[in-house]
């Protein structure tokens, strides 16, 4: 247990006031993740819940304190209403009280461990102290888990340092509550001013600073949706920001009430930001990328795409099911234990999973592989084996495919190999390349259907429309079957969508379906495929900048396209 964790009492629970950061879920602290995993009740506004709920346990009660959108109320003033975190979650047995403070307190009085999540940091971005005082008065124990403050995290993601080697006075101002005296003080200063305001109030805040003494040519940056893939930053001066936003067609807009962080001072100058804007300059920043694979296979690929700034959207095109007749698989596993095989070759993560599940069914574990040589077709399959407790003896040194595996596979030698048989657990639709190659090397092969691949159910109508209408910026095809199945269940991707294929065979299938292949991996690896797409995005960005054109995503170039929000 963390030393900062307070144990719940017999008659009451415990409240953790938790800072969720500016919006990027990766900015949650380790302590925040720990507190979320132990929570019985999760309380917060809708945007904050989207950031933290991933780390909450199954069965947690989620209470959304956001206002009714139709009421037009400010955040935190609406009646809280229960929401469900997942299929096993339940609504907390807590009445909708007058305000969030009493909601939190009453949940804790019921013996619950409550996490009250707020945007940014509880001490700087929220009025959490009032809720803490209510808990203190009621004798409910609480703790505070600090978070990355919005006024600090957003400038860092925008490439705007608040201080330099010479140091500087940094002032934080909330334009909604700033008094005339506050504006006068920051206007008379030459330090950095970080202003929390809204998009349609930026010009008014700039005017207050100019009226208070700041020069109109003082550099200014304005960032909306900071630390998320919706982030956008404009560079101007105090005197020109209104015109800059108008020329960019940002204002007037129905979304003018969106919160922004404005940084005023020399450190926000355009020349400096051009070199320091690391986040928005990621090669696939804001790209919505379709990943049509099984969900288990998509996870690591999606993580890699996120590191390039993309927004992966996983659409399963293949469902994995057990073989129709399990007897063949059962005999092979028993033969594995009794010494029938010299080798076992895994050609996919799904094959590892199928064998592992059969082992668990029989009460076996990785020790059953003792004395048997193990081969893996590539790095992802090898990782799945290591997670099972098995270190593969053979992984292709070159191409990660059946052909690459055969390149390194030793021929059968009766002097050194006491057994001449290979166990090959595979999909029902696997090609015969590996079987034929092993036979040619002198091995006997038990080619066993370990699992079946079937076409997955169609994705939701909204996803299908985005695929056909150009709502995705790119799609990654990792096999010929993903091409056929995606087109079969969702339709053909729009011609503005960048098509990336893992190899020549997949590219050929894509072309046969009328798709233009833009990117091909230099070797058949999902990670190399993601790298190739990132390189494509980087070159595309560089070409736009060199031509003096705005950097846009592929989906923004389709006829009649409007800017689409990503999440």
C-alpha positions as CSV (number, residue, x, y, z in Angstrom):
1,X,0.0,0.0,0.0
2,X,1.3,3.5,-0.8
3,X,2.4,5.5,2.2
4,X,0.0,8.2,1.2
5,X,-3.0,5.9,1.2
6,X,-5.3,6.4,4.1
7,X,-7.2,3.3,5.2
8,X,-11.0,3.5,5.2
9,X,-12.6,3.5,8.6
10,X,-15.3,1.1,9.8
11,X,-18.0,3.8,9.6
12,X,-16.9,5.9,6.7
13,X,-14.8,5.7,3.5
14,X,-12.1,7.8,2.1
15,X,-11.8,10.5,-0.6
16,X,-8.9,11.1,-3.0
17,X,-8.9,14.4,-4.7
18,X,-7.0,13.6,-7.8
19,X,-5.5,15.8,-10.5
20,X,-6.1,14.2,-14.0
21,X,-3.8,16.6,-15.9
22,X,-4.6,18.8,-18.9
23,X,-6.1,16.0,-21.1
24,X,-3.4,13.6,-22.2
25,X,-4.0,10.3,-20.3
26,X,-0.3,9.6,-20.4
27,X,0.3,12.5,-17.9
28,X,-1.5,10.8,-15.0
29,X,0.9,10.1,-12.2
30,X,1.7,6.6,-10.9
31,X,0.0,7.5,-7.6
32,X,-3.1,8.6,-9.6
33,X,-3.3,5.2,-11.4
34,X,-2.9,3.4,-8.1
35,X,-5.8,5.4,-6.5
36,X,-8.0,4.8,-9.5
37,X,-7.4,1.1,-9.4
38,X,-8.7,1.0,-5.8
39,X,-11.7,3.3,-6.2
40,X,-15.3,2.2,-5.5
41,X,-16.8,5.5,-6.8
42,X,-15.4,7.8,-9.4
43,X,-16.6,11.3,-9.5
44,X,-15.8,14.0,-12.1
45,X,-16.9,15.9,-15.2
46,X,-17.4,14.1,-18.5
47,X,-14.1,15.2,-20.0
48,X,-12.1,14.2,-16.9
49,X,-13.8,10.8,-16.7
50,X,-12.7,10.0,-20.3
51,X,-9.1,10.5,-19.2
52,X,-9.2,8.4,-15.9
53,X,-11.8,5.7,-16.4
54,X,-9.4,3.4,-18.3
55,X,-7.5,2.9,-15.0
56,X,-10.6,2.2,-12.9
57,X,-11.4,-1.4,-11.9
58,X,-14.4,-3.3,-13.3
59,X,-17.5,-2.6,-11.2
60,X,-16.6,1.0,-10.2
61,X,-19.5,3.4,-9.9
62,X,-19.1,6.5,-12.1
63,X,-20.8,9.7,-11.3
64,X,-20.7,12.4,-14.0
65,X,-20.9,15.9,-12.4
66,X,-21.1,17.7,-15.7
67,X,-24.1,19.9,-16.4
68,X,-26.9,19.0,-18.7
69,X,-25.5,20.3,-22.1
70,X,-28.9,21.6,-23.0
71,X,-29.0,23.8,-20.0
72,X,-25.9,25.8,-20.9
73,X,-24.6,25.7,-17.4
74,X,-21.0,26.1,-16.4
75,X,-19.1,22.9,-15.5
76,X,-19.7,21.7,-12.0
77,X,-23.0,23.5,-11.5
78,X,-25.3,20.8,-12.9
79,X,-26.9,18.0,-11.0
80,X,-24.6,14.9,-10.9
81,X,-26.0,11.8,-12.7
82,X,-24.7,8.2,-12.6
83,X,-22.9,6.8,-15.5
84,X,-21.6,3.2,-16.2
85,X,-17.9,2.7,-16.6
86,X,-18.3,-0.7,-18.3
87,X,-20.6,-3.7,-18.5
88,X,-20.0,-4.7,-14.9
89,X,-20.2,-1.2,-13.4
90,X,-23.1,0.0,-11.3
91,X,-24.5,3.3,-10.4
92,X,-23.6,4.5,-6.9
93,X,-26.4,4.4,-4.4
94,X,-26.0,8.1,-3.8
95,X,-28.8,10.8,-4.2
96,X,-28.2,13.7,-6.6
97,X,-27.4,16.3,-3.9
98,X,-27.1,20.0,-4.1
99,X,-23.5,20.1,-5.2
100,X,-20.5,17.9,-5.9
101,X,-19.0,18.4,-2.4
102,X,-22.0,16.8,-0.7
103,X,-22.1,14.1,-3.4
104,X,-18.5,13.2,-2.6
105,X,-19.1,13.3,1.1
106,X,-22.2,11.2,1.1
107,X,-20.5,8.5,-1.1
108,X,-17.6,8.4,1.4
109,X,-20.0,8.2,4.4
110,X,-21.4,5.1,2.8
111,X,-18.0,3.4,3.4
112,X,-16.8,3.9,-0.2
113,X,-13.4,4.7,-1.5
114,X,-14.1,7.8,-3.6
115,X,-11.9,9.4,-6.2
116,X,-12.8,13.0,-7.0
117,X,-11.1,13.6,-10.3
118,X,-10.5,17.2,-11.6
119,X,-8.8,18.6,-14.7
120,X,-5.2,19.7,-14.2
121,X,-4.2,20.0,-10.5
122,X,-6.7,20.1,-7.6
123,X,-4.9,23.1,-6.0
124,X,-4.5,25.3,-9.1
125,X,-7.1,24.4,-11.6
126,X,-10.1,23.5,-9.5
127,X,-11.9,24.8,-6.4
128,X,-11.3,21.5,-4.6
129,X,-10.5,23.2,-1.3
130,X,-14.2,23.8,-0.7
131,X,-15.0,20.2,-1.1
132,X,-12.1,19.2,1.1
133,X,-13.4,21.5,3.8
134,X,-16.8,19.8,3.6
135,X,-15.1,16.4,4.1
136,X,-13.0,17.7,7.0
137,X,-16.0,19.2,8.7
138,X,-17.8,15.8,8.4
139,X,-14.8,13.8,9.7
140,X,-14.3,12.1,6.3
141,X,-10.6,11.3,5.7
142,X,-9.1,12.5,2.4
143,X,-5.9,12.9,0.6
144,X,-4.7,14.9,-2.4
145,X,-2.9,13.5,-5.5
146,X,-1.4,16.5,-7.4
147,X,-1.6,16.5,-11.2
148,X,0.0,18.4,-14.1
149,X,-1.5,21.8,-14.0
150,X,-3.2,22.9,-17.2
151,X,-1.3,26.2,-17.2
152,X,2.0,24.3,-17.0
153,X,1.3,21.3,-19.2
154,X,-0.3,23.0,-22.2
155,X,2.6,25.5,-22.8
156,X,5.1,22.6,-22.6
157,X,3.1,20.7,-25.3
158,X,2.9,23.8,-27.4
159,X,6.7,24.3,-27.3
160,X,6.5,27.5,-25.2
161,X,8.9,27.4,-22.2
162,X,7.8,29.6,-19.3
163,X,11.3,30.4,-18.0
164,X,14.8,30.4,-19.4
165,X,18.4,30.5,-18.1
166,X,18.0,34.1,-17.1
167,X,14.9,33.4,-15.2
168,X,11.7,35.3,-15.3
169,X,8.7,36.2,-13.2
170,X,5.8,34.0,-14.2
171,X,2.2,35.0,-13.4
172,X,-0.9,32.8,-13.8
173,X,-4.1,34.6,-14.4
174,X,-7.7,33.3,-14.8
175,X,-9.4,35.8,-17.0
176,X,-12.8,34.8,-15.8
177,X,-12.1,36.0,-12.2
178,X,-9.2,38.5,-12.6
179,X,-9.8,41.9,-11.0
180,X,-8.7,45.3,-12.3
181,X,-5.9,45.2,-9.8
182,X,-4.7,41.9,-11.2
183,X,-4.6,43.2,-14.8
184,X,-2.7,46.3,-13.6
185,X,-0.1,44.3,-11.8
186,X,0.6,41.9,-14.7
187,X,0.4,44.7,-17.2
188,X,3.2,46.6,-15.4
189,X,5.4,43.5,-15.2
190,X,7.7,42.3,-18.0
191,X,7.5,38.7,-16.9
192,X,5.7,35.8,-18.6
193,X,1.9,35.8,-18.1
194,X,-0.1,32.6,-18.5
195,X,-3.8,33.4,-19.1
196,X,-6.6,30.8,-18.7
197,X,-9.5,32.0,-20.8
198,X,-11.8,31.0,-23.7
199,X,-11.3,31.2,-27.4
200,X,-13.7,34.1,-27.9
201,X,-12.3,36.0,-24.9
202,X,-8.6,35.9,-25.9
203,X,-8.8,39.3,-27.6
204,X,-10.4,40.9,-24.6
205,X,-7.7,39.5,-22.3
206,X,-5.0,40.9,-24.7
207,X,-6.8,44.2,-24.6
208,X,-6.7,44.3,-20.8
209,X,-2.9,43.7,-20.8
210,X,-2.3,46.4,-23.4
211,X,-4.5,48.8,-21.5
212,X,-2.5,48.0,-18.3
213,X,0.8,48.8,-20.0
214,X,2.0,45.9,-22.1
215,X,3.2,46.8,-25.6
216,X,0.9,45.7,-28.4
217,X,3.8,43.9,-30.2
218,X,4.4,41.6,-27.2
219,X,4.5,38.0,-28.5
220,X,1.5,35.8,-27.7
221,X,0.6,32.1,-28.2
222,X,-2.9,30.7,-27.9
223,X,-3.4,26.9,-27.5
224,X,-6.8,25.1,-27.6
225,X,-7.3,21.5,-26.6
226,X,-3.8,21.4,-25.2
227,X,-2.0,18.0,-24.8
228,X,-4.6,16.2,-26.9
229,X,-4.5,15.3,-30.6
230,X,-6.9,18.1,-31.1
231,X,-4.3,20.6,-30.0
232,X,-3.9,23.7,-32.1
233,X,-1.7,26.7,-31.5
234,X,-1.7,30.2,-33.0
235,X,1.2,32.7,-32.7
236,X,0.6,36.4,-32.8
237,X,1.0,39.5,-30.7
238,X,-1.3,41.2,-28.2
239,X,-2.3,43.7,-30.8
240,X,-2.8,41.2,-33.7
241,X,-4.4,38.1,-32.0
242,X,-8.0,39.1,-32.9
243,X,-7.1,39.5,-36.6
244,X,-5.0,36.3,-36.5
245,X,-7.9,34.2,-35.2
246,X,-10.3,35.8,-37.7
247,X,-8.0,35.2,-40.7
248,X,-7.6,31.6,-39.6
249,X,-11.4,31.3,-39.6
250,X,-11.3,30.2,-36.0
251,X,-13.7,33.0,-34.9
252,X,-16.5,33.7,-34.9
253,X,-17.5,30.1,-34.1
254,X,-20.1,28.3,-32.1
255,X,-17.2,26.7,-30.2
256,X,-15.9,30.1,-29.0
257,X,-16.4,29.1,-25.4
258,X,-13.7,26.4,-25.6
259,X,-11.0,26.9,-22.9
260,X,-7.5,28.0,-24.1
261,X,-4.2,28.8,-22.5
262,X,-2.5,32.0,-23.7
263,X,1.1,32.7,-23.0
264,X,2.3,36.3,-23.1
265,X,6.0,37.1,-23.3
266,X,9.2,36.9,-25.3
267,X,9.5,33.1,-24.7
268,X,6.4,32.6,-26.8
269,X,7.9,34.2,-29.9
270,X,7.2,32.5,-33.2
271,X,10.9,31.9,-34.0
272,X,11.5,30.1,-30.8
273,X,8.3,28.0,-31.1
274,X,9.2,26.8,-34.6
275,X,12.1,24.9,-33.0
276,X,10.4,23.8,-29.8
277,X,7.0,22.7,-31.1
278,X,7.6,19.0,-30.6
279,X,4.0,17.7,-30.1
280,X,2.2,19.3,-33.0
281,X,5.2,18.5,-35.3
282,X,4.9,14.7,-34.8
283,X,4.7,12.9,-38.2
284,X,1.2,11.7,-37.9
285,X,-0.2,14.4,-35.5
286,X,-4.0,14.2,-35.4
287,X,-4.2,11.5,-38.1
288,X,-7.1,9.1,-37.5
289,X,-5.7,5.7,-38.5
290,X,-7.8,2.6,-39.0
291,X,-6.2,-0.5,-37.6
292,X,-8.2,-3.5,-39.0
293,X,-6.9,-6.4,-36.9
294,X,-8.0,-8.6,-34.0
295,X,-8.1,-6.5,-30.8
296,X,-5.3,-8.5,-29.1
297,X,-3.0,-7.9,-32.1
298,X,-3.9,-4.3,-32.5
299,X,-2.8,-3.1,-29.0
300,X,0.9,-2.8,-29.5
301,X,0.5,-1.3,-33.0
302,X,-1.9,1.3,-31.6
303,X,0.5,2.3,-28.9
304,X,3.2,2.8,-31.6
305,X,0.9,4.9,-33.7
306,X,0.0,7.1,-30.7
307,X,3.7,7.7,-30.2
308,X,3.7,9.3,-33.7
309,X,0.7,11.6,-32.7
310,X,-1.9,9.5,-34.5
311,X,-5.4,8.5,-33.2
312,X,-5.7,4.8,-33.8
313,X,-9.2,3.3,-34.3
314,X,-9.3,-0.4,-33.9
315,X,-11.8,-2.3,-36.1
316,X,-11.6,-6.1,-35.7
317,X,-12.0,-7.7,-39.2
318,X,-11.1,-11.2,-38.1
319,X,-12.6,-13.2,-35.2
320,X,-10.6,-16.2,-33.8
321,X,-12.6,-19.3,-32.9
322,X,-11.6,-22.8,-31.8
323,X,-11.3,-25.5,-34.4
324,X,-14.5,-27.3,-35.3
325,X,-13.0,-30.7,-34.3
326,X,-10.6,-30.3,-31.3
327,X,-9.3,-33.9,-31.3
328,X,-6.4,-33.3,-33.6
329,X,-5.2,-30.4,-31.4
330,X,-5.6,-32.5,-28.3
331,X,-3.6,-35.4,-29.7
332,X,-0.8,-33.0,-30.7
333,X,-0.6,-31.4,-27.3
334,X,-0.4,-34.9,-25.6
335,X,2.3,-35.8,-28.1
336,X,4.2,-32.7,-27.1
337,X,4.3,-33.9,-23.5
338,X,5.2,-37.5,-24.4
339,X,8.2,-36.6,-26.6
340,X,6.7,-37.0,-30.0
341,X,8.2,-33.8,-31.4
342,X,11.7,-32.3,-31.8
343,X,10.3,-28.8,-32.7
344,X,7.2,-26.8,-32.3
345,X,6.8,-23.8,-34.7
346,X,4.6,-20.8,-33.9
347,X,3.6,-18.7,-36.9
348,X,1.3,-16.2,-35.0
349,X,0.4,-14.8,-31.6
350,X,-3.0,-16.6,-32.0
351,X,-1.2,-19.9,-32.3
352,X,0.6,-19.2,-29.0
353,X,-2.7,-18.3,-27.4
354,X,-4.4,-21.5,-28.7
355,X,-1.6,-23.8,-27.4
356,X,-1.5,-21.9,-24.1
357,X,-5.3,-22.3,-23.6
358,X,-5.1,-26.0,-24.3
359,X,-2.2,-26.3,-21.8
360,X,-4.3,-24.6,-19.1
361,X,-7.2,-26.9,-19.9
362,X,-4.9,-29.8,-19.1
363,X,-3.3,-28.2,-16.1
364,X,0.1,-27.8,-17.9
365,X,2.5,-24.9,-18.0
366,X,5.6,-23.8,-19.8
367,X,7.6,-26.6,-18.2
368,X,6.0,-29.0,-20.7
369,X,8.3,-27.4,-23.4
370,X,11.4,-28.9,-21.7
371,X,13.6,-30.7,-24.2
372,X,11.6,-29.3,-27.2
373,X,13.0,-26.7,-29.6
374,X,10.7,-23.7,-30.1
375,X,10.6,-21.5,-33.2
376,X,8.7,-18.2,-33.6
377,X,8.0,-16.5,-36.9
378,X,8.7,-13.0,-35.6
379,X,9.2,-10.6,-32.8
380,X,5.5,-10.3,-31.7
381,X,5.1,-14.1,-31.6
382,X,8.4,-14.3,-29.7
383,X,7.1,-11.8,-27.1
384,X,3.9,-13.8,-26.7
385,X,6.0,-16.9,-26.0
386,X,8.2,-15.1,-23.5
387,X,5.0,-13.9,-21.7
388,X,4.0,-17.6,-21.5
389,X,7.4,-18.4,-20.0
390,X,9.0,-19.9,-23.1
391,X,12.2,-18.4,-24.7
392,X,12.2,-19.4,-28.4
393,X,15.3,-21.1,-29.8
394,X,14.8,-19.8,-33.3
395,X,13.5,-16.4,-34.6
396,X,14.2,-15.4,-38.2
397,X,17.3,-13.2,-38.4
398,X,16.0,-11.6,-41.6
399,X,12.4,-11.5,-43.0
400,X,9.8,-12.2,-40.4
401,X,7.7,-14.6,-42.4
402,X,7.4,-18.3,-43.2
403,X,10.1,-17.8,-45.9
404,X,12.4,-16.1,-43.4
405,X,11.8,-18.9,-40.9
406,X,12.8,-21.5,-43.5
407,X,16.0,-19.5,-44.3
408,X,17.3,-20.2,-40.7
409,X,15.7,-23.6,-40.1
410,X,18.3,-26.4,-39.9
411,X,17.8,-29.5,-42.1
412,X,17.0,-32.7,-40.3
413,X,20.1,-34.6,-39.2
414,X,19.6,-38.1,-37.9
415,X,22.9,-37.9,-36.0
416,X,21.9,-34.8,-34.0
417,X,18.2,-35.0,-34.1
418,X,16.7,-38.0,-32.2
419,X,13.2,-37.1,-33.5
420,X,12.3,-36.0,-37.0
421,X,8.8,-34.5,-36.3
422,X,7.6,-30.9,-36.1
423,X,4.4,-29.7,-34.5
424,X,2.9,-26.8,-36.4
425,X,-0.2,-25.3,-34.8
426,X,-1.8,-22.9,-37.3
427,X,-4.9,-21.2,-38.6
428,X,-7.3,-23.1,-40.8
429,X,-6.5,-20.8,-43.7
430,X,-2.7,-20.8,-43.5
431,X,-0.6,-21.2,-46.6
432,X,1.5,-24.3,-47.3
433,X,4.8,-22.5,-47.7
434,X,6.2,-23.5,-44.3
435,X,5.0,-27.1,-44.5
436,X,6.5,-27.7,-47.9
437,X,9.8,-26.1,-46.9
438,X,10.1,-28.2,-43.7
439,X,9.4,-31.4,-45.7
440,X,12.1,-30.4,-48.2
441,X,14.5,-30.0,-45.3
442,X,13.8,-33.6,-44.3
443,X,11.3,-33.0,-41.5
444,X,8.0,-34.8,-40.8
445,X,5.3,-32.2,-40.1
446,X,2.1,-32.5,-38.0
447,X,0.2,-29.5,-39.6
448,X,-2.6,-29.0,-37.0
449,X,-5.5,-26.5,-37.1
450,X,-5.2,-24.7,-33.7
451,X,-7.8,-22.1,-34.4
452,X,-10.1,-20.8,-37.1
453,X,-10.3,-17.3,-38.5
454,X,-13.7,-16.0,-39.4
455,X,-14.9,-12.6,-40.7
456,X,-15.8,-10.4,-37.8
457,X,-19.2,-8.6,-37.4
458,X,-19.5,-5.2,-39.2
459,X,-18.4,-2.1,-37.3
460,X,-21.0,0.5,-36.2
461,X,-22.7,2.5,-39.0
462,X,-20.7,5.7,-38.0
463,X,-17.4,3.8,-38.6
464,X,-18.6,2.4,-41.9
465,X,-19.5,5.9,-43.1
466,X,-16.2,7.3,-42.0
467,X,-14.4,4.5,-43.9
468,X,-16.3,5.1,-47.1
469,X,-16.6,8.9,-46.8
470,X,-12.9,9.7,-46.1
471,X,-13.1,10.2,-42.4
472,X,-9.9,8.2,-41.8
473,X,-6.5,9.6,-42.8
474,X,-4.9,6.2,-43.2
475,X,-5.6,2.5,-43.0
476,X,-3.0,-0.2,-42.1
477,X,-3.4,-3.5,-43.9
478,X,-1.4,-6.3,-42.2
479,X,-2.5,-9.2,-44.4
480,X,-4.5,-10.0,-47.5
481,X,-7.3,-11.2,-45.3
482,X,-7.6,-7.9,-43.5
483,X,-8.1,-6.2,-46.9
484,X,-10.8,-8.7,-48.0
485,X,-12.6,-8.7,-44.7
486,X,-12.6,-4.9,-44.2
487,X,-14.0,-4.3,-47.6
488,X,-16.5,-7.1,-47.0
489,X,-17.8,-5.8,-43.7
490,X,-17.4,-2.1,-44.0
491,X,-16.8,-1.1,-47.6
492,X,-13.9,0.3,-49.6
493,X,-11.9,3.2,-48.1
494,X,-12.2,6.6,-49.7
495,X,-9.6,7.5,-52.3
496,X,-8.2,10.3,-50.1
497,X,-7.3,7.7,-47.4
498,X,-3.6,6.7,-47.3
499,X,-3.4,3.0,-47.8
500,X,-0.4,1.3,-46.1
501,X,0.4,-2.4,-46.7
502,X,2.7,-4.8,-44.8
503,X,4.1,-6.5,-48.0
504,X,3.7,-7.2,-51.7
505,X,1.1,-9.9,-51.4
506,X,-1.1,-7.6,-49.3
507,X,-0.5,-4.7,-51.6
508,X,-1.6,-6.8,-54.6
509,X,-4.8,-7.8,-52.8
510,X,-5.5,-4.1,-52.0
511,X,-4.9,-3.2,-55.7
512,X,-7.2,-6.0,-56.8
513,X,-9.9,-4.3,-54.7
514,X,-9.4,-1.0,-56.4
515,X,-7.2,0.6,-53.8
516,X,-4.2,2.8,-54.4
517,X,-1.3,1.7,-52.3
518,X,0.7,4.6,-50.9
519,X,3.0,3.0,-48.3
520,X,4.6,-0.4,-48.1
521,X,6.7,-1.7,-45.2
522,X,10.3,-2.4,-46.0
523,X,9.9,-5.7,-44.3
524,X,6.9,-7.7,-43.2
525,X,6.6,-6.4,-39.7
526,X,3.7,-4.4,-38.2
527,X,6.1,-2.1,-36.5
528,X,8.0,-1.5,-39.7
529,X,4.7,-0.7,-41.3
530,X,3.9,1.9,-38.7
531,X,7.3,3.4,-39.1
532,X,6.8,3.5,-42.9
533,X,3.5,5.4,-42.4
534,X,5.2,7.8,-40.0
535,X,8.0,8.4,-42.5
536,X,5.3,9.1,-45.2
537,X,3.6,11.6,-42.9
538,X,6.9,13.3,-42.1
539,X,7.7,13.7,-45.8
540,X,4.2,15.0,-46.5
541,X,4.5,17.6,-43.8
542,X,7.9,18.7,-45.0
543,X,6.7,19.1,-48.6
544,X,3.7,21.2,-47.5
545,X,6.0,23.5,-45.4
546,X,8.5,23.8,-48.3
547,X,5.7,24.8,-50.6
548,X,4.4,27.3,-48.1
549,X,1.1,25.4,-47.8
550,X,-0.7,24.7,-44.5
551,X,-0.1,21.3,-43.1
552,X,-3.3,19.3,-43.4
553,X,-4.4,15.7,-42.8
554,X,-5.5,13.6,-45.8
555,X,-9.1,13.6,-44.6
556,X,-9.1,17.4,-44.7
557,X,-8.5,17.3,-48.5
558,X,-11.5,15.4,-49.6
559,X,-14.2,17.4,-51.5
560,X,-16.3,19.4,-49.2
561,X,-14.4,18.2,-46.1
562,X,-14.9,20.0,-42.9
563,X,-12.4,19.8,-40.0
564,X,-13.1,16.7,-38.1
565,X,-12.4,16.4,-34.4
566,X,-10.2,13.5,-33.2
567,X,-10.2,12.0,-29.8
